[in-house]
Amino acid sequence: MKKILALFILAVVGLGCSSNDNEEVNNTPTFDRSAILVNWADNIIIPSYENYTAKVTTLSEKAATFTQTPDEAGLAELRTAWLDAYVAYQYVALYDFGKASLLYLKLSANTYPTDVAGIEANIASGSYNLGTQIQFNRQGFPAIDYLIYGTGTNAEIIASYSNQATADYLNAIIAQLKSIAEQVTNDWNGAYRDTYVNNNSTSVSSSVNITTNNFIKNFEKDVRSGKVGIPAGIFSNGVTYADKVEAYYKNDVSKTLLTAGIKAQQDFFNGKAFNGTTTGASLKSALDVVNAVRDGQNLSAIINNQFGTINTAVSALNESFSDQINQDNNKMLAAYDAMQQNVVYLKLDMMQALNITIDYVDGDGD
């Protein structure tokens, strides 16, 4: 009986120790998801969308003026407004969820290379539904690029707008950009903002998880692959495609758009206010709270240092990525490699440290 009692006491003590040990193991720091969501919504996402909508509105106004009276001055102003809006787009491309996803903001705004034959067919027929999938590569900024840069000399481009069908098409695709931008921005400024901020759980469908996945997906698929990897031949056994660069017809602003895209990524990671200098709760601060390290260094510092390496590699590129690919594609490959390293840090190390699950599949490997 004494032996049984002794064994019982040992078992109870053992269970007590096991329980305490588990509490210690699970006693890891947690980051404030609510604070992050408020900063993202109020200081980054909504201001980015408001800026984008304002720039697209200006683009619409310049297009209307130009198509009414086509001349050199109007074309110059239209081109400036196009680039301003295209740069502004880079700052909202990260947020492909909510109304933006439902309205296909990204696909309708920036599917490239653009379908020139499809554009010309639309103009000739005067009949098209820009809301259908087949029309995604016949509209948006790449299609505008073709229509204001790619149809000839300045004189020939201006003369082409004596054709009312061409003028109507330009205004129609810009109206589509503007309509989607306004709807998404209004949704964020309406009920969706609170819905987004209040969805602060740890589930795969929570706002932090969805936003972080979109952030990484945009960096991996749209910035790394779309802007650099595909035209540089990364996914085609070294066969390059100088005609698949972003803004092919203008041709000397691909670097400008890539630089804006990278800045949008790094600012978001650091929780930096749009067009401001202050920083708030962010992925960086979350990594610091959970004491995320790699090789003895803070993971947040490693990621920011890699953004610095990316910027250095991009600064070495020609303003025209088409020229860069044809003259020295190794520099494009170096920029890709620098970005790929941050894909690893973000997609593998960061997501594991923050216990966030990747919700998209890629065939590129990491």
The 8 nearest C-alpha neighbors of each residue, nearest first, counted from 0:
[[1, 3, 2, 4, 5, 6, 7, 8],
 [0, 2, 4, 3, 5, 6, 7, 8],
 [3, 1, 5, 0, 4, 6, 7, 8],
 [2, 4, 0, 6, 1, 5, 7, 8],
 [5, 3, 7, 1, 2, 6, 0, 8],
 [6, 4, 2, 8, 7, 3, 1, 9],
 [5, 7, 9, 3, 4, 8, 10, 2],
 [6, 8, 4, 10, 5, 9, 3, 11],
 [9, 7, 11, 5, 10, 6, 12, 4],
 [10, 8, 12, 6, 11, 7, 13, 5],
 [9, 11, 13, 7, 8, 12, 6, 14],
 [12, 10, 14, 8, 13, 9, 15, 7],
 [13, 11, 15, 9, 14, 10, 8, 16],
 [14, 12, 10, 16, 11, 15, 9, 17],
 [13, 15, 17, 11, 12, 16, 18, 10],
 [16, 14, 12, 18, 13, 17, 11, 19],
 [17, 15, 19, 13, 18, 14, 20, 12],
 [16, 18, 14, 20, 15, 19, 13, 21],
 [19, 17, 15, 21, 16, 20, 14, 22],
 [20, 18, 22, 16, 21, 17, 15, 23],
 [19, 21, 17, 23, 18, 22, 16, 24],
 [22, 20, 24, 18, 23, 19, 25, 17],
 [21, 23, 19, 25, 20, 24, 26, 18],
 [24, 22, 26, 20, 21, 25, 19, 27],
 [23, 25, 21, 22, 26, 20, 27, 19],
 [26, 24, 22, 23, 27, 21, 20, 28],
 [25, 27, 23, 24, 22, 28, 21, 29],
 [28, 26, 25, 29, 24, 289, 23, 290],
 [29, 27, 289, 288, 26, 30, 290, 25],
 [30, 28, 289, 27, 31, 288, 285, 353],
 [29, 31, 285, 32, 288, 28, 289, 284],
 [32, 30, 33, 34, 35, 29, 285, 280],
 [31, 33, 35, 34, 199, 30, 36, 207],
 [34, 32, 36, 35, 31, 199, 37, 196],
 [35, 33, 37, 36, 32, 31, 280, 38],
 [34, 36, 280, 32, 38, 281, 33, 37],
 [37, 35, 39, 33, 196, 38, 34, 40],
 [36, 38, 34, 40, 39, 35, 41, 196],
 [39, 37, 35, 42, 36, 41, 40, 279],
 [38, 40, 36, 43, 37, 42, 44, 41],
 [39, 41, 44, 37, 38, 45, 43, 42],
 [42, 40, 38, 45, 37, 39, 43, 44],
 [43, 41, 272, 38, 39, 40, 273, 46],
 [42, 44, 273, 39, 272, 46, 40, 45],
 [43, 45, 40, 47, 46, 39, 48, 42],
 [44, 46, 48, 47, 40, 41, 43, 49],
 [47, 45, 49, 48, 44, 43, 50, 42],
 [48, 46, 44, 50, 45, 49, 43, 91],
 [47, 49, 51, 45, 50, 46, 184, 52],
 [50, 48, 46, 52, 51, 47, 45, 53],
 [49, 51, 53, 47, 48, 52, 46, 54],
 [50, 52, 48, 87, 54, 53, 49, 88],
 [51, 53, 55, 49, 180, 54, 50, 56],
 [54, 52, 56, 50, 51, 55, 49, 57],
 [55, 53, 84, 57, 51, 56, 52, 50],
 [54, 56, 58, 52, 57, 84, 53, 177],
 [57, 55, 59, 53, 58, 54, 52, 177],
 [56, 58, 60, 54, 55, 59, 61, 53],
 [57, 59, 55, 80, 61, 56, 60, 81],
 [60, 58, 56, 62, 57, 61, 173, 55],
 [61, 59, 57, 63, 62, 58, 64, 56],
 [60, 62, 64, 58, 77, 63, 59, 65],
 [63, 61, 65, 59, 60, 64, 77, 66],
 [62, 64, 60, 66, 61, 65, 59, 67],
 [65, 63, 61, 67, 62, 66, 60, 68],
 [64, 66, 69, 73, 62, 68, 67, 63],
 [65, 67, 69, 63, 68, 166, 64, 62],
 [66, 68, 64, 65, 63, 69, 166, 62],
 [69, 67, 65, 66, 70, 64, 73, 63],
 [70, 68, 65, 66, 157, 67, 73, 160],
 [71, 69, 73, 72, 157, 74, 68, 65],
 [72, 70, 74, 73, 75, 69, 157, 153],
 [73, 71, 75, 74, 70, 76, 69, 65],
 [72, 74, 65, 76, 70, 75, 71, 77],
 [73, 75, 77, 71, 76, 72, 78, 70],
 [74, 76, 78, 72, 73, 77, 71, 79],
 [75, 77, 79, 73, 78, 74, 80, 72],
 [78, 76, 74, 80, 61, 75, 79, 62],
 [77, 79, 81, 75, 76, 80, 74, 82],
 [80, 78, 76, 82, 81, 77, 83, 75],
 [79, 81, 58, 83, 77, 78, 82, 84],
 [82, 80, 78, 84, 79, 83, 58, 85],
 [81, 83, 85, 79, 84, 80, 86, 78],
 [84, 82, 80, 86, 85, 81, 79, 87],
 [83, 85, 54, 87, 81, 82, 86, 55],
 [84, 86, 82, 88, 87, 83, 81, 140],
 [85, 87, 83, 88, 89, 84, 256, 82],
 [88, 86, 84, 51, 85, 89, 90, 83],
 [87, 89, 85, 86, 90, 91, 51, 84],
 [90, 88, 260, 92, 86, 87, 91, 259],
 [89, 91, 263, 88, 87, 92, 47, 260],
 [92, 90, 93, 88, 89, 94, 47, 48],
 [91, 93, 89, 94, 90, 88, 105, 95],
 [94, 92, 214, 91, 217, 213, 95, 90],
 [93, 95, 92, 96, 91, 213, 210, 214],
 [96, 94, 100, 99, 93, 213, 92, 105],
 [97, 95, 100, 99, 94, 98, 101, 209],
 [96, 98, 99, 100, 101, 95, 191, 183],
 [97, 99, 101, 100, 183, 102, 96, 186],
 [100, 98, 104, 102, 97, 96, 95, 101],
 [99, 101, 96, 103, 95, 98, 102, 97],
 [100, 102, 98, 99, 103, 97, 96, 104],
 [101, 103, 99, 100, 104, 98, 179, 183],
 [104, 102, 100, 106, 105, 101, 99, 107],
 [103, 105, 99, 107, 102, 106, 108, 100],
 [106, 104, 108, 107, 103, 109, 92, 95],
 [107, 105, 103, 110, 108, 104, 109, 135],
 [106, 108, 135, 104, 105, 139, 109, 103],
 [109, 107, 139, 105, 106, 140, 104, 110],
 [108, 110, 139, 106, 140, 105, 107, 111],
 [111, 109, 136, 106, 135, 108, 107, 112],
 [112, 110, 113, 141, 109, 136, 245, 243],
 [111, 113, 243, 110, 114, 141, 136, 244],
 [112, 114, 111, 136, 141, 142, 137, 115],
 [115, 113, 117, 137, 136, 116, 118, 112],
 [114, 116, 118, 117, 113, 119, 137, 145],
 [117, 115, 119, 118, 114, 120, 121, 137],
 [116, 118, 120, 114, 115, 119, 137, 121],
 [119, 117, 115, 121, 137, 120, 116, 114],
 [118, 120, 122, 116, 121, 117, 123, 115],
 [121, 119, 117, 123, 118, 122, 124, 116],
 [122, 120, 118, 124, 119, 123, 125, 127],
 [123, 121, 119, 125, 120, 124, 164, 165],
 [122, 124, 120, 121, 125, 119, 164, 126],
 [125, 123, 126, 121, 122, 120, 127, 119],
 [124, 126, 122, 121, 123, 127, 164, 168],
 [127, 125, 124, 121, 128, 122, 123, 120],
 [128, 126, 121, 129, 125, 124, 134, 122],
 [127, 129, 130, 131, 126, 134, 133, 132],
 [130, 128, 134, 131, 127, 135, 138, 175],
 [129, 131, 128, 132, 134, 135, 107, 102],
 [132, 130, 129, 133, 134, 128, 135, 127],
 [131, 133, 134, 135, 130, 129, 136, 107],
 [132, 134, 131, 135, 136, 137, 129, 130],
 [135, 133, 137, 132, 129, 136, 131, 138],
 [134, 136, 107, 137, 132, 133, 138, 106],
 [137, 135, 113, 110, 114, 134, 138, 111],
 [138, 136, 134, 118, 114, 135, 142, 113],
 [137, 139, 142, 172, 136, 135, 107, 134],
 [140, 138, 108, 142, 107, 141, 109, 172],
 [139, 141, 143, 142, 109, 108, 144, 85],
 [142, 140, 144, 143, 113, 139, 246, 111],
 [143, 141, 138, 145, 144, 140, 139, 137],
 [142, 144, 146, 140, 145, 141, 147, 139],
 [145, 143, 141, 142, 147, 146, 148, 248],
 [146, 144, 149, 142, 148, 143, 147, 248],
 [145, 147, 143, 144, 148, 149, 142, 150],
 [146, 148, 144, 145, 143, 149, 156, 78],
 [149, 147, 145, 248, 144, 146, 249, 150],
 [148, 150, 145, 248, 151, 146, 147, 144],
 [149, 151, 156, 148, 146, 145, 152, 155],
 [152, 150, 155, 156, 149, 153, 148, 154],
 [151, 153, 155, 154, 156, 150, 148, 149],
 [152, 154, 156, 155, 157, 151, 71, 148],
 [153, 155, 157, 152, 156, 158, 151, 71],
 [154, 156, 158, 152, 151, 157, 153, 159],
 [157, 155, 153, 159, 158, 154, 151, 150],
 [158, 156, 154, 155, 159, 69, 160, 153],
 [157, 159, 155, 160, 156, 161, 154, 69],
 [160, 158, 156, 161, 157, 162, 155, 165],
 [161, 159, 162, 158, 166, 157, 165, 66],
 [160, 162, 159, 158, 163, 157, 166, 69],
 [163, 161, 160, 164, 165, 159, 166, 158],
 [164, 162, 166, 165, 161, 167, 160, 66],
 [163, 165, 167, 162, 166, 122, 168, 125],
 [166, 164, 168, 167, 163, 162, 160, 122],
 [167, 165, 163, 169, 160, 164, 168, 66],
 [168, 166, 164, 170, 165, 169, 163, 171],
 [167, 169, 171, 165, 170, 166, 164, 122],
 [168, 170, 166, 171, 172, 167, 173, 165],
 [169, 171, 173, 167, 168, 172, 174, 166],
 [172, 170, 168, 174, 173, 169, 167, 175],
 [171, 173, 175, 174, 138, 169, 170, 168],
 [172, 174, 176, 170, 175, 171, 59, 177],
 [175, 173, 171, 177, 172, 176, 170, 178],
 [176, 174, 172, 178, 173, 177, 171, 179],
 [177, 175, 173, 174, 179, 178, 180, 172],
 [176, 178, 174, 180, 175, 179, 55, 181],
 [177, 179, 175, 181, 180, 176, 174, 182],
 [180, 178, 182, 181, 176, 177, 183, 175],
 [179, 181, 177, 183, 52, 178, 182, 184],
 [182, 180, 184, 178, 179, 183, 185, 177],
 [183, 181, 179, 185, 184, 180, 186, 178],
 [182, 184, 186, 180, 98, 185, 181, 99],
 [185, 183, 181, 187, 186, 182, 48, 180],
 [186, 184, 188, 182, 187, 183, 181, 189],
 [185, 187, 189, 183, 184, 188, 191, 182],
 [188, 186, 192, 191, 184, 189, 185, 183],
 [189, 187, 185, 186, 184, 192, 190, 191],
 [188, 190, 186, 187, 191, 185, 192, 193],
 [191, 189, 192, 193, 194, 186, 188, 187],
 [190, 192, 194, 187, 193, 189, 186, 195],
 [191, 193, 187, 195, 194, 190, 196, 188],
 [194, 192, 196, 195, 191, 190, 197, 189],
 [195, 193, 191, 197, 192, 196, 198, 190],
 [194, 196, 192, 193, 198, 197, 191, 206],
 [197, 195, 193, 36, 198, 194, 37, 192],
 [198, 196, 194, 199, 195, 193, 33, 206],
 [197, 199, 195, 205, 196, 206, 200, 194],
 [200, 198, 197, 33, 32, 205, 206, 196],
 [201, 199, 205, 202, 198, 32, 206, 207],
 [200, 202, 205, 203, 199, 208, 207, 355],
 [203, 201, 205, 204, 200, 208, 199, 355],
 [202, 204, 205, 208, 201, 356, 209, 355],
 [205, 203, 202, 209, 208, 206, 201, 207],
 [206, 204, 202, 208, 198, 200, 207, 203],
 [205, 207, 209, 208, 198, 210, 195, 199],
 [208, 206, 210, 205, 209, 211, 32, 199],
 [207, 209, 211, 205, 206, 210, 203, 355],
 [208, 210, 206, 212, 211, 207, 205, 204],
 [211, 209, 213, 207, 212, 208, 206, 214],
 [212, 210, 214, 208, 213, 209, 207, 215],
 [211, 213, 209, 215, 214, 210, 216, 208],
 [212, 214, 216, 210, 211, 215, 93, 217],
 [213, 215, 211, 93, 217, 212, 216, 210],
 [216, 214, 218, 212, 217, 213, 219, 211],
 [217, 215, 213, 219, 218, 214, 220, 212],
 [218, 216, 221, 214, 220, 215, 219, 93],
 [217, 219, 222, 215, 216, 220, 221, 223],
 [220, 218, 216, 223, 217, 215, 221, 222],
 [221, 219, 224, 217, 216, 218, 222, 223],
 [220, 222, 225, 217, 224, 218, 223, 219],
 [221, 223, 218, 226, 225, 224, 220, 219],
 [222, 224, 219, 227, 218, 220, 221, 228],
 [225, 223, 228, 220, 227, 229, 221, 226],
 [226, 224, 221, 222, 229, 227, 223, 220],
 [225, 227, 222, 224, 223, 245, 244, 221],
 [228, 226, 224, 223, 225, 229, 230, 231],
 [229, 227, 224, 233, 231, 230, 223, 335],
 [228, 230, 232, 231, 224, 225, 233, 227],
 [229, 231, 240, 243, 232, 239, 241, 228],
 [232, 230, 239, 228, 229, 233, 227, 331],
 [233, 231, 239, 237, 238, 235, 229, 230],
 [234, 232, 228, 235, 231, 229, 237, 236],
 [233, 235, 232, 236, 229, 228, 237, 363],
 [236, 234, 232, 238, 237, 233, 239, 229],
 [237, 235, 238, 234, 232, 233, 239, 231],
 [236, 238, 232, 235, 239, 233, 234, 231],
 [237, 239, 232, 235, 236, 240, 231, 233],
 [240, 238, 232, 231, 230, 237, 241, 324],
 [241, 239, 230, 242, 243, 231, 232, 238],
 [240, 242, 321, 243, 230, 244, 324, 239],
 [241, 243, 240, 244, 247, 321, 230, 112],
 [244, 242, 112, 230, 240, 241, 245, 247],
 [245, 243, 247, 242, 230, 241, 226, 246],
 [244, 246, 247, 253, 226, 243, 111, 112],
 [247, 245, 250, 249, 248, 141, 253, 144],
 [246, 248, 250, 244, 245, 249, 242, 243],
 [249, 247, 250, 149, 148, 246, 145, 144],
 [248, 250, 246, 247, 251, 148, 144, 252],
 [251, 249, 247, 248, 319, 246, 252, 253],
 [250, 252, 319, 318, 249, 253, 254, 320],
 [253, 251, 255, 254, 250, 318, 256, 319],
 [254, 252, 256, 255, 245, 251, 246, 319],
 [253, 255, 257, 318, 252, 256, 258, 319],
 [256, 254, 252, 258, 253, 257, 259, 318],
 [255, 257, 259, 253, 254, 258, 86, 260],
 [256, 258, 260, 254, 259, 255, 253, 261],
 [257, 259, 255, 261, 260, 256, 254, 262],
 [260, 258, 262, 256, 257, 261, 263, 89],
 [259, 261, 257, 89, 263, 258, 262, 256],
 [260, 262, 264, 258, 263, 259, 257, 265],
 [263, 261, 259, 265, 264, 260, 266, 258],
 [262, 264, 260, 266, 90, 261, 265, 267],
 [265, 263, 261, 267, 262, 266, 268, 260],
 [264, 266, 268, 262, 267, 263, 269, 261],
 [267, 265, 271, 269, 263, 268, 264, 262],
 [266, 268, 270, 264, 265, 269, 263, 271],
 [267, 269, 265, 282, 266, 270, 283, 264],
 [270, 268, 266, 283, 267, 271, 281, 265],
 [271, 269, 281, 267, 278, 279, 268, 280],
 [272, 270, 278, 266, 269, 277, 267, 273],
 [271, 273, 42, 275, 43, 277, 278, 274],
 [272, 274, 43, 275, 42, 47, 46, 271],
 [275, 273, 272, 276, 46, 271, 47, 43],
 [276, 274, 272, 273, 277, 271, 278, 42],
 [275, 277, 272, 271, 278, 274, 273, 266],
 [278, 276, 272, 271, 275, 279, 270, 273],
 [279, 277, 271, 270, 272, 276, 269, 280],
 [280, 278, 270, 38, 281, 271, 277, 35],
 [279, 281, 35, 284, 34, 270, 38, 278],
 [282, 280, 270, 284, 283, 35, 269, 285],
 [281, 283, 285, 268, 284, 286, 269, 270],
 [284, 282, 286, 281, 269, 285, 299, 268],
 [283, 285, 287, 281, 286, 282, 280, 288],
 [286, 284, 282, 288, 30, 287, 283, 281],
 [287, 285, 283, 291, 289, 284, 288, 290],
 [286, 288, 290, 284, 285, 289, 291, 283],
 [289, 287, 285, 290, 286, 30, 284, 28],
 [288, 290, 28, 286, 287, 291, 29, 285],
 [291, 289, 287, 288, 286, 292, 297, 28],
 [292, 290, 286, 298, 289, 297, 352, 287],
 [293, 291, 297, 298, 296, 295, 290, 294],
 [292, 294, 295, 296, 298, 297, 291, 348],
 [293, 295, 296, 292, 297, 298, 301, 291],
 [294, 296, 293, 292, 297, 298, 291, 301],
 [297, 295, 292, 293, 294, 298, 301, 300],
 [296, 298, 292, 300, 299, 291, 301, 293],
 [297, 299, 292, 301, 300, 291, 293, 296],
 [300, 298, 302, 283, 301, 297, 286, 303],
 [299, 301, 303, 297, 298, 302, 304, 296],
 [300, 302, 298, 304, 299, 303, 305, 297],
 [303, 301, 305, 299, 300, 304, 298, 306],
 [304, 302, 306, 300, 305, 301, 299, 307],
 [305, 303, 307, 301, 306, 302, 300, 308],
 [304, 306, 308, 302, 307, 303, 301, 309],
 [305, 307, 309, 303, 304, 308, 310, 302],
 [308, 306, 304, 310, 305, 309, 311, 303],
 [307, 309, 305, 311, 306, 310, 312, 304],
 [310, 308, 306, 312, 337, 307, 311, 338],
 [311, 309, 313, 307, 312, 308, 314, 306],
 [310, 312, 308, 314, 309, 313, 307, 315],
 [313, 311, 334, 309, 310, 315, 314, 308],
 [314, 312, 310, 315, 316, 311, 334, 309],
 [313, 315, 311, 316, 312, 310, 317, 254],
 [316, 314, 313, 312, 311, 317, 330, 310],
 [317, 315, 313, 314, 318, 330, 323, 331],
 [316, 318, 319, 323, 320, 315, 322, 254],
 [317, 319, 251, 254, 252, 320, 316, 253],
 [320, 318, 251, 317, 321, 322, 250, 253],
 [319, 321, 323, 322, 324, 317, 253, 318],
 [322, 320, 241, 324, 319, 323, 325, 244],
 [323, 321, 325, 319, 320, 324, 326, 317],
 [322, 324, 320, 326, 321, 317, 327, 325],
 [325, 323, 328, 321, 322, 326, 327, 320],
 [324, 326, 322, 323, 327, 321, 328, 241],
 [325, 327, 323, 324, 322, 328, 321, 329],
 [328, 326, 329, 323, 324, 325, 330, 331],
 [327, 329, 324, 331, 330, 323, 332, 326],
 [330, 328, 332, 331, 327, 333, 324, 334],
 [329, 331, 333, 332, 328, 327, 334, 316],
 [332, 330, 328, 334, 329, 333, 335, 231],
 [331, 333, 329, 335, 330, 334, 336, 328],
 [332, 334, 330, 336, 335, 331, 329, 337],
 [335, 333, 312, 331, 337, 332, 336, 313],
 [334, 336, 332, 338, 333, 337, 339, 228],
 [335, 337, 339, 333, 338, 334, 332, 340],
 [338, 336, 334, 309, 340, 335, 339, 333],
 [339, 337, 335, 341, 340, 336, 309, 223],
 [338, 340, 342, 336, 341, 337, 335, 343],
 [341, 339, 343, 342, 338, 337, 336, 344],
 [340, 342, 344, 343, 338, 339, 345, 305],
 [343, 341, 339, 345, 340, 344, 346, 219],
 [342, 344, 341, 340, 346, 347, 345, 365],
 [343, 345, 341, 348, 342, 347, 346, 349],
 [346, 344, 349, 342, 343, 347, 348, 341],
 [345, 347, 343, 342, 350, 344, 349, 348],
 [346, 348, 343, 350, 345, 344, 349, 351],
 [349, 347, 344, 351, 350, 345, 352, 346],
 [350, 348, 345, 352, 351, 347, 344, 353],
 [349, 351, 355, 353, 352, 347, 346, 348],
 [350, 352, 354, 348, 349, 353, 347, 355],
 [351, 353, 349, 350, 354, 291, 348, 286],
 [352, 354, 350, 351, 355, 349, 286, 285],
 [355, 353, 351, 352, 350, 356, 349, 201],
 [354, 356, 350, 353, 208, 351, 357, 203],
 [357, 355, 358, 354, 350, 203, 208, 351],
 [358, 356, 359, 212, 355, 350, 346, 360],
 [359, 357, 356, 212, 360, 203, 209, 208],
 [360, 358, 357, 361, 212, 216, 213, 356],
 [359, 361, 362, 358, 357, 363, 216, 364],
 [362, 360, 363, 359, 364, 220, 365, 216],
 [361, 363, 364, 360, 365, 234, 359, 220],
 [364, 362, 361, 365, 234, 360, 224, 220],
 [363, 365, 362, 361, 360, 343, 339, 342],
 [364, 343, 363, 342, 339, 346, 347, 340]]
